C-alpha cells in the first residue's frame, strides 16, 4: 500500500498542499531507477566499444560498410555520388534485432 505525507506549504499566493512519498518508499524507487540507468549505461558503453572497433579495424575487414555489393556508386566527370542502400538495410536489420532483444525483457 502506498502512503503519502501531506505537507502544507505557505506561499505568497496562499496555502498549497503537496503530497510526497515517505522516505522508505522513495529509497526503493531510487534504487531500482539507479539499477536500470546503470544497466543502460553499460549497454551503451558496450555498443560504443563495438562501433569504435569497427571504425578502427574497418580497413582490414573483408567487406567495408558503405562499399558493400549492391551499394550504388555513380562516378561523374566532376564528382562521385554514393547511395549505400545495402549498408542502410544491414544497419536497419541489426538495430531492429537489438531493439527487439532489449524490448523482450
Helices and strands as residue ranges (DSSP letters): E 4-11, E 14-21, H 23-57, E 72-75, E 80-83, H 85-103
